[in-house]
């Protein structure tokens, strides 16, 4: 039984790690998009 519990906890940890990784990727993409928009806004200001 303990082995089954360990496997279950390991699976949950793996799933949580995947979720965190996806969350970080999403935040990175949002940051990139924000940086692009800011750059475009600055360029428009100087045109």
MDTraj code that builds the backbone (N, CA, C; nanometers):
import mdtraj as md
import numpy as np

residues = "UNK UNK UNK UNK UNK UNK UNK UNK UNK UNK UNK UNK UNK UNK UNK UNK UNK UNK UNK UNK UNK UNK UNK UNK UNK UNK UNK UNK UNK UNK UNK UNK UNK UNK UNK UNK UNK UNK UNK UNK UNK UNK UNK UNK UNK UNK UNK".split()
xyz = np.array([
    [0.0819, -0.1202, 0.0000],
    [0.0000, 0.0000, 0.0000],
    [0.0861, 0.1264, 0.0000],
    [0.1921, 0.1249, 0.0759],
    [0.2783, 0.2424, 0.0832],
    [0.3379, 0.2744, -0.0536],
    [0.3737, 0.1706, -0.1275],
    [0.4314, 0.1917, -0.2602],
    [0.3309, 0.2594, -0.3532],
    [0.2047, 0.2175, -0.3427],
    [0.0990, 0.2770, -0.4251],
    [0.0821, 0.4245, -0.3887],
    [0.0866, 0.4541, -0.2577],
    [0.0745, 0.5930, -0.2120],
    [0.1897, 0.6776, -0.2650],
    [0.3089, 0.6211, -0.2605],
    [0.4271, 0.6941, -0.3087],
    [0.4115, 0.7252, -0.4573],
    [0.3665, 0.6264, -0.5340],
    [0.3462, 0.6482, -0.6780],
    [0.2418, 0.7564, -0.7018],
    [0.1352, 0.7537, -0.6215],
    [0.0279, 0.8529, -0.6356],
    [0.0818, 0.9937, -0.6074],
    [0.1579, 1.0066, -0.5002],
    [0.2159, 1.1363, -0.4646],
    [0.3133, 1.1818, -0.5733],
    [0.3906, 1.0876, -0.6254],
    [0.4851, 1.1213, -0.7321],
    [0.4108, 1.1713, -0.8560],
    [0.3008, 1.1063, -0.8905],
    [0.2196, 1.1495, -1.0047],
    [0.1644, 1.2902, -0.9817],
    [0.1149, 1.3145, -0.8610],
    [0.0605, 1.4475, -0.8291],
    [0.1695, 1.5537, -0.8397],
    [0.2881, 1.5210, -0.7910],
    [0.3993, 1.6161, -0.7966],
    [0.4361, 1.6451, -0.9418],
    [0.4349, 1.5405, -1.0240],
    [0.4670, 1.5575, -1.1652],
    [0.3632, 1.6466, -1.2327],
    [0.2353, 1.6231, -1.2018],
    [0.1287, 1.7052, -1.2591],
    [0.1423, 1.8509, -1.2154],
    [0.1734, 1.8715, -1.0875],
    [0.1899, 2.0083, -1.0369],
    [0.3071, 2.0767, -1.1061],
    [0.4147, 2.0024, -1.1275],
    [0.5310, 2.0592, -1.1953],
    [0.4945, 2.0996, -1.3379],
    [0.4166, 2.0152, -1.4059],
    [0.3722, 2.0482, -1.5421],
    [0.2869, 2.1738, -1.5411],
    [0.1958, 2.1835, -1.4436],
    [0.1097, 2.3013, -1.4340],
    [0.1928, 2.4272, -1.4116],
    [0.2915, 2.4177, -1.3217],
    [0.3770, 2.5332, -1.2929],
    [0.4552, 2.5733, -1.4170],
    [0.5051, 2.4727, -1.4890],
    [0.5818, 2.5001, -1.6103],
    [0.4953, 2.5728, -1.7127],
    [0.3715, 2.5262, -1.7286],
    [0.2787, 2.5896, -1.8228],
    [0.2482, 2.7325, -1.7778],
    [0.2279, 2.7487, -1.6480],
    [0.1997, 2.8812, -1.5925],
    [0.3155, 2.9770, -1.6224],
    [0.4387, 2.9288, -1.6024],
    [0.5556, 3.0120, -1.6301],
    [0.5659, 3.0457, -1.7782],
    [0.5388, 2.9467, -1.8642],
    [0.5426, 2.9723, -2.0085],
    [0.4407, 3.0779, -2.0458],
    [0.3198, 3.0668, -1.9894],
    [0.2147, 3.1646, -2.0183],
    [0.2575, 3.3041, -1.9736],
    [0.3151, 3.3122, -1.8529],
    [0.3595, 3.4423, -1.8015],
    [0.4709, 3.4986, -1.8888],
    [0.5607, 3.4116, -1.9353],
    [0.6694, 3.4554, -2.0222],
    [0.6136, 3.5102, -2.1528],
    [0.5165, 3.4387, -2.2095],
    [0.4528, 3.4848, -2.3334],
    [0.3846, 3.6195, -2.3114],
    [0.3138, 3.6340, -2.2000],
    [0.2472, 3.7606, -2.1689],
    [0.3500, 3.8728, -2.1582],
    [0.4619, 3.8445, -2.0940],
    [0.5664, 3.9454, -2.0779],
    [0.6240, 3.9847, -2.2135],
    [0.6456, 3.8863, -2.3000],
    [0.6968, 3.9153, -2.4346],
    [0.5985, 4.0023, -2.5106],
    [0.4700, 3.9655, -2.5036],
    [0.3672, 4.0432, -2.5728],
    [0.3642, 4.1863, -2.5199],
    [0.3742, 4.2003, -2.3887],
    [0.3754, 4.3326, -2.3270],
    [0.4949, 4.4144, -2.3726],
    [0.6097, 4.3497, -2.3817],
    [0.7313, 4.4186, -2.4249],
    [0.7178, 4.4639, -2.5698],
    [0.6631, 4.3787, -2.6545],
    [0.6415, 4.4152, -2.7953],
    [0.5480, 4.5354, -2.8063],
    [0.4395, 4.5329, -2.7299],
    [0.3422, 4.6421, -2.7347],
    [0.4071, 4.7721, -2.6875],
    [0.4840, 4.7642, -2.5799],
    [0.5517, 4.8828, -2.5279],
    [0.6481, 4.9384, -2.6323],
    [0.7224, 4.8493, -2.6965],
    [0.8170, 4.8909, -2.7999],
    [0.7434, 4.9615, -2.9134],
    [0.6313, 4.9034, -2.9567],
    [0.5521, 4.9643, -3.0640],
    [0.5001, 5.1015, -3.0220],
    [0.4525, 5.1111, -2.8971],
    [0.4011, 5.2391, -2.8464],
    [0.5112, 5.3445, -2.8460],
    [0.6305, 5.3058, -2.8039],
    [0.7427, 5.4005, -2.7987],
    [0.7784, 5.4456, -2.9400],
    [0.7820, 5.3513, -3.0344],
    [0.8144, 5.3872, -3.1729],
    [0.7111, 5.4842, -3.2293],
    [0.5842, 5.4619, -3.1999],
    [0.4783, 5.5509, -3.2485],
    [0.4954, 5.6906, -3.1898],
    [0.5392, 5.6958, -3.0638],
    [0.5577, 5.8243, -2.9978],
    [0.6627, 5.9078, -3.0702],
    [0.7673, 5.8423, -3.1201],
    [0.8766, 5.9157, -3.1830],
    [0.8594, 5.9352, -3.3330],
    [0.7502, 5.8837, -3.3894],
    [0.7294, 5.9001, -3.5338],
    [0.6695, 6.0349, -3.5662],
])
top = md.Topology()
chain = top.add_chain()
for i, resn in enumerate(residues, 1):
    res = top.add_residue(resn, chain, resSeq=i)
    for name in ("N", "CA", "C"):
        top.add_atom(name, md.element.get_by_symbol(name[0]), res)
traj = md.Trajectory(xyz[None], top)
